[in-house]
Amino acid sequence: MENLFQIINYKAWSVPWIIVDGQAAATDPVEYPELEAIIENRELVVRDPLEAFKNTIIHSGYLSSIVALWGSINPILNNEVISVAIREPITKINVEYVKERIVEKKEEIYREIIDVVYRTLGIAFVRELLWASRGELTEDDLTKYVDPLIVKTWLIAKASIGRIGLPRDPWNRGSESAEAISNFISRSARGILNKVRREYEEITSDEDYWRVIREISDQV
């Protein structure tokens, strides 16, 4: 891809955003066997479209941040999000039908996922701090940053593109979620830090990964 920002043309809501024949076909959670099936246009079975939609939210930092900031799944009731969640280009499941079912159960879905969303965002917050510190973040450092004001500022930035996507009065709307995320990190700081540090060390020691990154960088 000559221009990395070209992915915006495909209405990408998350990473990875897998494009097949010009169509967004999948996003996380996706494993290699499923990815191979998507690329080769082999049959896929999505047994529970609503469960697939919920999993897409909780595996995406961006979608989770929108849900947490708005206190609702309404802003992400989007055909593209639903389509990649149910792998519509491959499964041919009717997006509009699934959307109607989601709308009918949207409050229930929100209640079911919100605690997991907070955990997703807590881990994402620590992960981004660790990468920003080049792997040098300590547990003491983390304790200093786990302030609801800092987390809320991060949440507002993460849930928006510029000012696009923000609810009215985002500072107050984000207070409850920021408090919940901060509390989760405070309770589990050591475990979260160890988890994201293992990820960091695995990625930074992966020569194939960095070779691909260098090749992409050379094209930009």
Secondary structure, 3 states (H helix, E strand, C coil): CCCHHHHHHHCCCCCCEEEECCEEEEECCCCHHHHHHHHCCCCCCCCCHHHHHHHHHHCCHHHHHHHHHHCCCHHHCCHHHHHHHCCHHHHCCCHHHHHHHHHHCHHHHHHHHHHHHHHHHHHHHHHHHHHHCCCCCCHHHHHHHCCHHHHHHHHHHHCCECCECCCCCHHHHCHHHHHHHHHHHHHHHHHHHHHHHHHHHHHHCCHHHHHHHHHHHHHC
